Structures are given as C-alpha cells and as structure tokens.
Amino acid sequence: MSADFGARGREILAHLVGFATPSHSSNLDLIAWVETRLAAVGAQVQRIPAPCGTKAGLYAAVGPGTAGIVLSAHSDVVPAEGQNWTRTPWQLQHDQGRFWGRGVTDMKGFLAQAIAALEWGAATPLGQRLALVLSYDEEVGCVGLRQMMPALRPYLGQPELVIVGEPTGMVPGLAHKGKAAFYVRFRGQAGHSALAPQFTNALHPAVDFVQAVRALQAEVAQGHALGREKGSEITYPTLHIGRFQGGRALNLVPDLAEIDMELRHPAACDVISILSKMKQAAAQAVARFGAGAQVEIEERFRYPAFEAHDAGAVIGLARSLVGAGPADGLRLSYGTEAGYFAQEGLECVVMGPGEMARDGHQPDEGLDVAQFDACGAMMARILARLGAA
C-alpha cells in the first residue's frame, strides 16, 4: 500500500496547491474538487456553507459507525502577496528533497494525505469510520470551525481520536493557548494644536490604558507558574498590543486613537477576570478626562485554549500511529482548531508534517518530502487500526 499511497498523496497535493485559497478569497473551487473526488469513491460527503456564502466547509467519511478517527484540516492559507517569493506560490514544485508552494506545510500536505487515506478506506472495507473535517478561515482566528460546529457536531459522534494536522514535525501536540483579539478606540476632541489644552487629546487616555495593560500583564504573570515548557516559551497569559495609531497632523489635536491587542491564555486561566480588569482599565483611562473622552472595545475573534483530556492515552495512541516518537508531547506556541473539538468532549491531538517555525507563513514555503511520507505512513497505520487489510 505504502508506495502507491505516497504517489496518490503527491498527486492530490499538486491539485490542492493549485487552488489559491488565502483567507480573503473564496475556497469554493477547492471544496467542490474535494467533494467531487470523495463522493466519486463512495464517501459520505456533507458540505457546510459559511454564513458569507462565498466559502464552505466539508465533512466526509468512509466506514461504519460513529467511532473511529477524525482527521481535521483547514483549506485556507495565508496570502503570498507582499512576500519575497522566488518560486510560484500556486504551483507545486519538487526539488532538494522538498515540496514547495503556498500551504504545503500549513496545511495542505496533511490534507492531501488525509484525502488519500479516505480514498483507500473507501476501496478497502473498514471496521470503523475514518472521517475528514475540512474548514475555512482558520488563519483569521479559527473562525470557520466555530461557525461550522453546530451543523458538524451530529456527524462527529464519539471518535477515538481527532487529529488536527497542523505542522508539528509529526510529534504529538497536547496543549496550546487560546486567544481573544480586540480593537480598542479612544475618542477625544479635534482642535487646533495652538489651543491644545482646551481639547481632549485621544492619545492621552490611550497611553494611560497602555500603561495599565503593562501593569495588568505583570499582575497576571505573577499569578501563574512562570517558566518554560517544551514547545512553549511563555506559559502564563500574555496581553499584547500589536498596533497603536492616532493623529493625522502635527497641528491637529487627535480625536481618535486606535489599538489592536490580544490576550493569549492557557486552559487553566480565569479569562473572564482578566478581560474584566482590562475593560475596567479602559474605563478608568477615559474617566480622568471627563465627557471629552470615550472608549469602545470591540472583540474581533476568539478561540479556546486546548489541553488533551487524557494526555497519557493520547500519547500512547499517537506514538502507535507515527511508529514511535517522544514519550511526552508538545505544548504548542500557536493556536489551532483543537480547542473546539476538546470543548465538545472529544479527545484530540495536534500532529502533522512540517515545521511551523521554519516554513509556516514564510515566503518559499516548503515541506520535507520525508515529513510528507511520514504522514502517509501514519495514514496507513490509521487504516490498519480501523480494519483495512
């Protein structure tokens, strides 16, 4: 099975890379291609349209029952525009022992092998189900799977394991932080800079808020165990301000200051308390300036933290599927869709081919052929576990 399995996966990967599916574009052509291909081999296929109407997710399954194993992937990639590519992003290339193209690591390499596995499962009677969940808009805050979950949940059943195929070097990932992103607007009063003291400069309460966020960061860090864990550089919650913008000209008093910020947090974290203190800090910042200042906080998106329910059992099963590997798992530095499956009471692991630090979101994105083949070998073990001859 293995040689033909690898060839099939490579052919599928070439098609997938050929679909330009950055998150700002439609993914419907890719979804239709996967849907048609899997339906042709007899898979149960269910499209789940996005509320916007220009995207969709997909559920597909082969084999009986509602247990088995679920493979989870996303169809969107980050844009190639604005990056210094020396290769064609939307055409698969193969040289130097690597595949090249946008999304080969994050995460069309895993998706290609998952589709190949379902095709094999359809051709070989299985004793248990093998399913694929294919989402959209993962790269913009795991939005798609959250929107899909109400329609998707009845199909999921109670699988033995959900494998989210983000690039981990085929090492099991057992936990990562959740994230909440916010847009904060401070409003003041416009005026001539010669009369600046007569107006409320929107930058002033915004600066006070930034200072308060720094103090809150120190407080929440002290309230959690400090230190480093394998695969994660910072274990405590982090409040990060990524953009601070205000003012249009030197001789104008700014009437608007804008802040983009985020909270990243482990599973064992009082998120409500931290966000309450953040909002209190914003209210206090404008209160000092009376009626001339206002603040608005808009939540952009949020995804949950992930932690395997039974880490020992997950590690044991994952090691059997990859054919060895470390005795402990990774605590990942980046977020995934795994938290949504864990919220549904499903056992989950993040595990797929490639290295996020080396290739994720990079120009000339690549994937070692050896990693791609290791993922194919894992799929063959999954099929054997589910009863394929």
C-alpha positions as semicolon CSV with decimal commas, in nm:
position;residue;x (nm);y (nm);z (nm)
1;M;0,000;0,000;0,000
2;S;0,273;0,250;0,102
3;A;0,433;0,325;-0,239
4;D;0,101;0,378;-0,415
5;F;-0,027;0,570;-0,112
6;G;0,263;0,816;-0,144
7;A;0,212;0,865;-0,518
8;R;-0,159;0,932;-0,466
9;G;-0,085;1,185;-0,193
10;R;0,159;1,375;-0,414
11;E;-0,088;1,393;-0,700
12;I;-0,353;1,529;-0,465
13;L;-0,109;1,781;-0,314
14;A;-0,033;1,924;-0,658
15;H;-0,404;1,989;-0,712
16;L;-0,451;2,145;-0,367
17;V;-0,158;2,387;-0,402
18;G;-0,301;2,491;-0,739
19;F;-0,607;2,635;-0,565
20;A;-0,526;2,986;-0,442
21;T;-0,715;2,989;-0,113
22;P;-0,587;3,276;0,104
23;S;-0,841;3,362;0,372
24;H;-0,956;3,676;0,191
25;S;-1,063;3,467;-0,111
26;S;-1,330;3,205;-0,175
27;N;-1,242;2,840;-0,118
28;L;-1,542;2,701;-0,307
29;D;-1,341;2,567;-0,603
30;L;-1,120;2,363;-0,370
31;I;-1,419;2,241;-0,169
32;A;-1,602;2,136;-0,487
33;W;-1,295;1,947;-0,609
34;V;-1,255;1,755;-0,280
35;E;-1,630;1,695;-0,257
36;T;-1,650;1,554;-0,610
37;R;-1,341;1,339;-0,565
38;L;-1,455;1,180;-0,240
39;A;-1,816;1,135;-0,349
40;A;-1,688;0,950;-0,657
41;V;-1,533;0,678;-0,437
42;G;-1,850;0,640;-0,230
43;A;-1,766;0,855;0,073
44;Q;-2,043;1,016;0,273
45;V;-1,997;1,387;0,195
46;Q;-2,171;1,686;0,351
47;R;-2,095;2,045;0,256
48;I;-2,141;2,307;0,530
49;P;-2,181;2,657;0,378
50;A;-2,031;2,960;0,550
51;P;-2,265;3,244;0,651
52;C;-2,091;3,473;0,399
53;G;-2,193;3,247;0,109
54;T;-1,851;3,260;-0,060
55;K;-1,690;2,980;0,143
56;A;-1,777;2,639;0,279
57;G;-1,651;2,360;0,498
58;L;-1,682;1,987;0,438
59;Y;-1,742;1,669;0,632
60;A;-1,659;1,337;0,465
61;A;-1,647;0,982;0,600
62;V;-1,591;0,622;0,498
63;G;-1,652;0,312;0,706
64;P;-1,928;0,223;0,953
65;G;-2,024;0,359;1,292
66;T;-1,960;0,684;1,475
67;A;-1,633;0,597;1,647
68;G;-1,301;0,557;1,465
69;I;-1,073;0,851;1,388
70;V;-1,139;1,204;1,260
71;L;-0,880;1,397;1,057
72;S;-0,911;1,775;1,076
73;A;-0,763;2,026;0,830
74;H;-0,827;2,380;0,708
75;S;-0,848;2,484;0,345
76;D;-0,728;2,845;0,376
77;V;-0,369;2,967;0,368
78;V;-0,203;3,299;0,440
79;P;-0,151;3,535;0,145
80;A;0,160;3,518;-0,073
81;E;0,128;3,882;-0,179
82;G;0,381;4,115;-0,022
83;Q;0,633;3,838;0,039
84;N;0,958;3,787;-0,150
85;W;0,885;3,457;-0,326
86;T;1,143;3,317;-0,566
87;R;0,907;3,036;-0,668
88;T;0,550;3,025;-0,795
89;P;0,327;3,009;-0,484
90;W;0,034;2,833;-0,651
91;Q;0,226;2,562;-0,835
92;L;0,375;2,262;-0,658
93;Q;0,746;2,217;-0,714
94;H;0,972;1,933;-0,601
95;D;1,347;1,959;-0,563
96;Q;1,619;1,944;-0,295
97;G;1,419;1,680;-0,110
98;R;1,134;1,923;-0,051
99;F;0,795;2,023;-0,187
100;W;0,748;2,395;-0,244
101;G;0,430;2,604;-0,267
102;R;0,196;2,809;-0,055
103;G;0,029;2,586;0,203
104;V;0,240;2,272;0,163
105;T;0,325;2,286;0,534
106;D;0,029;2,484;0,665
107;M;-0,153;2,261;0,593
108;K;-0,228;2,114;0,253
109;G;0,038;1,844;0,295
110;F;-0,164;1,687;0,574
111;L;-0,489;1,744;0,384
112;A;-0,353;1,566;0,075
113;Q;-0,263;1,257;0,278
114;A;-0,599;1,268;0,457
115;I;-0,787;1,268;0,125
116;A;-0,570;0,981;0,003
117;A;-0,649;0,789;0,323
118;L;-1,024;0,830;0,274
119;E;-0,992;0,705;-0,084
120;W;-0,803;0,399;0,039
121;G;-1,062;0,348;0,312
122;A;-1,342;0,359;0,059
123;A;-1,172;0,091;-0,152
124;T;-1,089;-0,136;0,144
125;P;-1,370;-0,234;0,380
126;L;-1,315;-0,075;0,721
127;G;-1,440;-0,197;1,055
128;Q;-1,466;0,158;1,187
129;R;-1,519;0,504;1,047
130;L;-1,249;0,736;0,909
131;A;-1,369;1,094;0,873
132;L;-1,236;1,424;0,745
133;V;-1,336;1,771;0,865
134;L;-1,224;2,046;0,628
135;S;-1,276;2,404;0,749
136;Y;-1,225;2,758;0,623
137;D;-1,094;3,084;0,780
138;E;-0,864;2,913;1,028
139;E;-0,588;3,162;0,953
140;V;-0,801;3,457;1,066
141;G;-0,879;3,330;1,415
142;C;-1,022;2,979;1,373
143;V;-1,349;3,142;1,269
144;G;-1,467;2,875;1,025
145;L;-1,480;2,572;1,253
146;R;-1,665;2,772;1,519
147;Q;-1,928;2,860;1,259
148;M;-1,941;2,502;1,132
149;M;-1,966;2,326;1,468
150;P;-2,346;2,343;1,525
151;A;-2,407;2,168;1,191
152;L;-2,098;1,949;1,220
153;R;-2,144;1,812;1,573
154;P;-2,412;1,548;1,489
155;Y;-2,177;1,393;1,232
156;L;-1,877;1,370;1,465
157;G;-2,014;1,106;1,701
158;Q;-1,760;0,992;1,962
159;P;-1,436;0,913;1,777
160;E;-1,141;0,753;1,950
161;L;-0,927;1,049;1,844
162;V;-0,940;1,372;1,643
163;I;-0,609;1,452;1,471
164;V;-0,565;1,819;1,382
165;G;-0,291;1,809;1,122
166;E;-0,105;2,133;1,186
167;P;0,274;2,108;1,135
168;T;0,442;1,961;1,443
169;G;0,716;1,753;1,279
170;M;0,484;1,452;1,336
171;V;0,528;1,496;1,713
172;P;0,204;1,498;1,920
173;G;0,088;1,839;2,042
174;L;-0,116;1,812;2,360
175;A;-0,188;2,174;2,452
176;H;-0,181;2,533;2,337
177;K;-0,312;2,870;2,448
178;G;-0,640;3,024;2,349
179;K;-0,667;3,375;2,209
180;A;-0,904;3,670;2,218
181;A;-0,838;3,969;1,989
182;F;-0,975;4,321;2,043
183;Y;-1,000;4,654;1,865
184;V;-0,998;4,946;2,112
185;R;-1,097;5,302;2,006
186;F;-1,033;5,607;2,222
187;R;-1,219;5,918;2,112
188;G;-1,127;6,273;2,206
189;Q;-1,186;6,620;2,064
190;A;-1,037;6,763;1,746
191;G;-0,889;7,110;1,759
192;H;-0,602;7,338;1,661
193;S;-0,277;7,247;1,831
194;A;-0,224;7,610;1,932
195;L;-0,521;7,562;2,165
196;A;-0,437;7,201;2,260
197;P;-0,510;7,236;2,636
198;Q;-0,870;7,324;2,553
199;F;-0,934;6,986;2,387
200;T;-0,907;6,621;2,488
201;N;-0,625;6,452;2,302
202;A;-0,739;6,094;2,231
203;L;-0,379;5,974;2,259
204;H;-0,363;6,066;2,627
205;P;-0,623;5,819;2,766
206;A;-0,493;5,564;2,515
207;V;-0,140;5,598;2,657
208;D;-0,275;5,564;3,011
209;F;-0,453;5,247;2,903
210;V;-0,135;5,104;2,754
211;Q;0,042;5,167;3,084
212;A;-0,242;4,996;3,271
213;V;-0,221;4,694;3,037
214;R;0,150;4,665;3,114
215;A;0,073;4,663;3,486
216;L;-0,203;4,406;3,433
217;Q;0,042;4,188;3,238
218;A;0,280;4,189;3,534
219;E;-0,006;4,100;3,768
220;V;-0,133;3,801;3,567
221;A;0,221;3,674;3,513
222;Q;0,280;3,668;3,888
223;G;-0,046;3,479;3,934
224;H;0,066;3,186;3,719
225;A;0,358;2,946;3,729
226;L;0,645;3,112;3,547
227;G;0,898;2,927;3,340
228;R;0,929;2,738;3,015
229;E;0,774;2,417;2,893
230;K;0,874;2,206;2,599
231;G;0,741;2,365;2,283
232;S;0,618;2,681;2,455
233;E;0,833;2,976;2,552
234;I;0,584;3,150;2,782
235;T;0,342;2,956;2,997
236;Y;0,146;3,240;3,160
237;P;-0,126;3,458;2,998
238;T;0,003;3,738;2,777
239;L;-0,156;4,073;2,695
240;H;-0,004;4,208;2,375
241;I;-0,062;4,542;2,200
242;G;0,027;4,499;1,835
243;R;-0,085;4,831;1,686
244;F;-0,121;5,181;1,834
245;Q;-0,222;5,456;1,592
246;G;-0,358;5,807;1,624
247;G;-0,336;6,158;1,490
248;R;-0,327;6,295;1,136
249;A;-0,110;6,606;1,150
250;L;0,117;6,783;1,396
251;N;-0,106;7,090;1,422
252;L;-0,426;6,890;1,491
253;V;-0,533;6,757;1,829
254;P;-0,606;6,387;1,768
255;D;-0,970;6,293;1,818
256;L;-0,914;5,920;1,760
257;A;-0,658;5,666;1,884
258;E;-0,678;5,301;1,778
259;I;-0,530;4,995;1,944
260;D;-0,525;4,632;1,825
261;M;-0,449;4,394;2,111
262;E;-0,483;4,032;2,216
263;L;-0,496;3,804;2,516
264;R;-0,335;3,459;2,486
265;H;-0,409;3,226;2,771
266;P;-0,357;2,866;2,884
267;A;-0,654;2,641;2,953
268;A;-0,619;2,685;3,331
269;C;-0,686;3,059;3,331
270;D;-0,957;3,293;3,462
271;V;-1,013;3,467;3,128
272;I;-1,326;3,647;3,248
273;S;-1,138;3,811;3,533
274;I;-0,850;3,928;3,310
275;L;-1,086;4,073;3,050
276;S;-1,291;4,243;3,321
277;K;-0,976;4,413;3,454
278;M;-0,877;4,514;3,102
279;K;-1,214;4,679;3,041
280;Q;-1,201;4,845;3,383
281;A;-0,860;4,990;3,294
282;A;-1,004;5,137;2,974
283;A;-1,297;5,292;3,161
284;Q;-1,064;5,444;3,420
285;A;-0,841;5,586;3,147
286;V;-1,124;5,792;2,996
287;A;-1,284;5,881;3,330
288;R;-0,988;6,108;3,412
289;F;-1,076;6,327;3,113
290;G;-1,448;6,372;3,177
291;A;-1,702;6,399;2,897
292;G;-1,436;6,481;2,640
293;A;-1,311;6,121;2,617
294;Q;-1,484;5,796;2,525
295;V;-1,370;5,439;2,471
296;E;-1,515;5,148;2,273
297;I;-1,387;4,788;2,285
298;E;-1,478;4,551;2,002
299;E;-1,397;4,181;2,019
300;R;-1,263;4,074;1,682
301;F;-1,248;3,699;1,739
302;R;-1,176;3,437;2,000
303;Y;-1,073;3,071;2,000
304;P;-1,038;2,840;2,301
305;A;-0,727;2,701;2,461
306;F;-0,660;2,333;2,412
307;E;-0,543;2,066;2,652
308;A;-0,577;1,693;2,595
309;H;-0,821;1,539;2,843
310;D;-0,617;1,221;2,889
311;A;-0,262;1,307;2,785
312;G;-0,126;0,961;2,863
313;A;-0,379;0,784;2,645
314;V;-0,334;1,034;2,362
315;I;0,045;1,000;2,367
316;G;0,018;0,621;2,362
317;L;-0,219;0,619;2,067
318;A;-0,028;0,888;1,878
319;R;0,301;0,702;1,920
320;S;0,142;0,388;1,780
321;L;0,022;0,582;1,475
322;V;0,355;0,750;1,397
323;G;0,558;0,441;1,478
324;A;0,748;0,579;1,781
325;G;0,825;0,937;1,875
326;P;0,892;1,107;2,209
327;A;0,736;0,982;2,529
328;D;0,591;1,325;2,603
329;G;0,410;1,576;2,385
330;L;0,447;1,936;2,276
331;R;0,287;2,240;2,432
332;L;0,245;2,444;2,116
333;S;0,317;2,816;2,088
334;Y;0,049;2,877;1,820
335;G;-0,326;2,825;1,822
336;T;-0,527;2,564;1,633
337;E;-0,882;2,438;1,593
338;A;-0,822;2,163;1,851
339;G;-0,985;2,361;2,131
340;Y;-1,323;2,346;1,958
341;F;-1,312;1,966;1,940
342;A;-1,199;1,946;2,303
343;Q;-1,493;2,167;2,404
344;E;-1,721;1,903;2,255
345;G;-1,570;1,641;2,487
346;L;-1,360;1,479;2,214
347;E;-1,007;1,354;2,267
348;C;-0,774;1,539;2,038
349;V;-0,410;1,574;1,933
350;V;-0,234;1,824;1,707
351;M;0,002;1,632;1,480
352;G;0,109;1,678;1,122
353;P;0,403;1,707;0,881
354;G;0,635;2,006;0,862
355;E;0,785;2,267;1,091
356;M;0,584;2,580;1,166
357;A;0,890;2,783;1,271
358;R;1,078;2,700;0,951
359;D;0,803;2,724;0,692
360;G;0,474;2,845;0,838
361;H;0,362;3,172;0,675
362;Q;0,705;3,213;0,512
363;P;0,791;3,303;0,151
364;D;0,906;2,999;-0,048
365;E;0,711;2,777;0,193
366;G;0,841;2,422;0,179
367;L;0,784;2,076;0,323
368;D;1,041;1,798;0,350
369;V;0,937;1,501;0,139
370;A;1,039;1,278;0,430
371;Q;0,785;1,453;0,653
372;F;0,513;1,417;0,388
373;D;0,592;1,048;0,354
374;A;0,590;1,006;0,734
375;C;0,238;1,149;0,735
376;G;0,141;0,898;0,465
377;A;0,283;0,617;0,678
378;M;0,072;0,741;0,969
379;M;-0,238;0,730;0,748
380;A;-0,155;0,370;0,653
381;R;-0,135;0,279;1,024
382;I;-0,466;0,454;1,087
383;L;-0,629;0,248;0,811
384;A;-0,482;-0,071;0,955
385;R;-0,613;0,024;1,300
386;L;-0,960;0,078;1,153
387;G;-0,960;-0,262;0,988
388;A;-0,816;-0,213;0,639
389;A;-0,628;-0,513;0,506
